[in-house]
Amino acid sequence: MTNDDTESPVVVAGAGPVGMTTALALHARGVPVTIVEAESEDRDRSGSRAIYVHGSTLRTLERVHPGLGMGLVEEGLVWPTRRTLYHGTEVFSRTYDSPGGSGDIPHFTSIPQVTTEAYMHEALAEAGIDIHWDAAVETVESRPDGVRVETADGQTWETPYLVGADGGGSTVRSEIGAQFEGDQSENSFIIADVDEVEDDPLPFERLFHYADPTVGGRNVLLVPFTGGWRLDIQCIEGDDPEELTSDERIREFVSAVMGERYTDNVSWVSSYKFFQVMADSFVDEHRRVLLVGEAAHLLAPFGARGMNSGVADADEAASAIAVGYRAHSDAVARDEVELFAARREKAAEYNLDAAGQALDYLQGDDPVTVLRKEAAASLAAYFEPAGEYLDDAPYGPHTPPPIVTTGNY
């Protein structure tokens, strides 16, 4: 490749899970594609991050590259038990005999994002799709007949379509004039990855503890994934997140929640607030640039709507582009991209509302919500639906977005 204009049918900006899914979905539809990525090939991918891969996402990945979804199923784990405690007392527990789902695809699998990405990289190599590293998008010029993209490695790309999968700080989004709208969580959250103790592991169960007395009355979420555990602790008023993420305090939390044997197994710690935002448009004025994943929306993690909804974005973007790529009519091509935008913007609005409901439930002090929790906890020992309400509520509603055919997100 030279520094001259380089023609490529479709350019995807961003080599995260959503960008790689977009590329695989385009390839599956017979559309040539390449990926440009801002970071280096040896970039740091610390942290388990998006561990919950929903069955609908697994089915999409299996469809766009046979073997990819099943590879993640075989590598991941399905925790069989849901358990919830309230102020130290168990209020709900249910163990499933089978992983559920459809056919060979379970309802979900729990796997570190870095492992998901490794499988996607293998799929890209099998498909012959290139990633151009150290190639951050610098400028985007969209026109009625295509897009001109300049990247930090000195290349210029002329392409009929550009997909922005370049994350929350998306240059593509900025270049097309789209703006994030929304807010962020009031509370900070502490997240730690803890490696498994192979010779004496905890039972595989997803545990939520309201106001856990062993960690100062903070809410706790503990989730297993392949090779370890995700420990989430919600800060309370007066907490200093920096102090709570010190080695000493994290060891205290891990010991209290998981047991002393896990205290030396902490592999990653972070603290942050969650944004609840979406772009005011998922496409440019000429319908040649499409935004997907975190370039289009940032969601609180409750209900695992981030990467899962991004994969749904990617699949629908690829479908729209494939029609436009072959269409003999500019009007048909434009209509397909507008349909993508309408559907995925509607889905994002729903997902924002669903994640927001969960966030408000967890961090709010609304008297009605507080009374509802207390009433449910007092009834849980005698009335299972009350306990199940406490178990379900932190993750938001389970129904899929309206007018969306790509599963639950």
Secondary structure, 3 states (H helix, E strand, C coil): CCCCEEECCEEEECCCHHHHHHHHHHHHCCCCCEEECCCCCCCCCCCCCCCEEEHHHHHHHHHHCCCHHHHHHHHCECCCEEEEEECCEEEEEEECCCCCCECCECCEEECCHHHHHHHHHHHHHHHCCCEECCCCEEEEEEECCEEEEEECCCCEEEECEEEECCCCCCHHHHHCCCCEEEEECCCCEEEEEEECCCCCCCCCEEEEEEEEHHHCCEEEEEEEECCEEEEEEECCCCCCHHHHCCHHHHHHHHHHHHCHHHHHHEEEEEEECCEEEEECCCECCCCCEEECHHHCEECCCCCCCHHHHHHHHHHHHHHHHHHHHHCCCHHHHHHHHHHHHHHHHHHHHHHHHHHHHHHHHHHCCCHHHHHHHHHHHHHCCCCHHHHHHHHHHHHCCCCCCCCCCCCCC
